[in-house]
Amino acid sequence: MNLPREDAEVLSARWIEGVLLKRDVFSTVERGRFRNSGGDVDAVLRRIDQVPWWSHALARHLFARERRALECARGLNVGPELLWTGKQALVRGFIDGVALHLAKPFDNAAYFRSAKQALHKLHRAGICHNDLAKEQNWLVGRDGHAYLTDFQLATCFRTRGRLFRISAYEDLRHMLKHTRSYAPLALTPKERQILARKSLPASLWLATGKKIYRAVTRGLFNFTDREGGGRRLVNDAPVLMETIRKNPDVRDAAIVAFADRRAGVGLYAFVEADQTALEARIRNELAARKGPRPPEHIQVVTALPRDAGGRVRTELLQLVATNQLDLIEPMMTSETDRAFLKNILESRKNLRDRFDFGTAELNSRSG
């Protein structure tokens, strides 16, 4: 399936392909630049022409919901601005920030105050997001404020009837769940009461519909994790990690997933060791096991980035794997992290994308 001619003409003239962010049975999402009247701007393209035939009807429905919600949310500054829309593609502005599960804003009460304000603006405009349980749909902007993304399930209401009030309540409850996870002291007594009381539709959904949803998404659509790695990340990565760690020259390792233009979903293994020549040996060992397909990329680094508790900072590795280097700089917390970043810039492996973001700036800062 190809894009309609009108869509293809606009994108060929105004879209500059960048990095692939996500590809599933409902859409392809990539980051690039879009030519506006004022010049090129960072943007995100969603297109549905590459989805399988059997999911196309649902993909069109989700696409229409997002387009409508972004139109209703113009000027609110709580999510991406709609820059252009066609029959099977739309371009929205890029928000300079990272997903909640990557940024991990522990004890950041100001961020969650901003999240409440963003949600209030959205609801005052008659829009309910309906998918805020997912941390990846909350962004922590470089300015420290909260932004929302991925409006494929959103609803624009004409009136504030019962359905709107239930949907808005669930939006708020899911936001408060994230507050409880990262900044529990920021919760008020009233908000704790909200957390303890699900709406009736939500309770019925958990008891019935969610089980069916999980069976369909994990079985038919192969969705098993929030990073988009599917079964390769959930099932294959642990097996590959076990083999890698058995090598006596390996101190530690981590595997993340990335959207790949050829393979669909790729795996990127970061191996902590001193010998850069170890890469070929590890790849041969994985191939000899005749188990899961080896990672598309294996990179040996002298040190993996770690937090204060010693845990590997996979959020940084995820951004490296997806070539979004400009989003890493605000997340640097130590000289060890900066040393790791310098190593990555010199020898990273995923170079299939047309261009990457922030490389020159990061080279100058870490050099």
Disulfide bonds with the S-S distance in Angstrom:
none
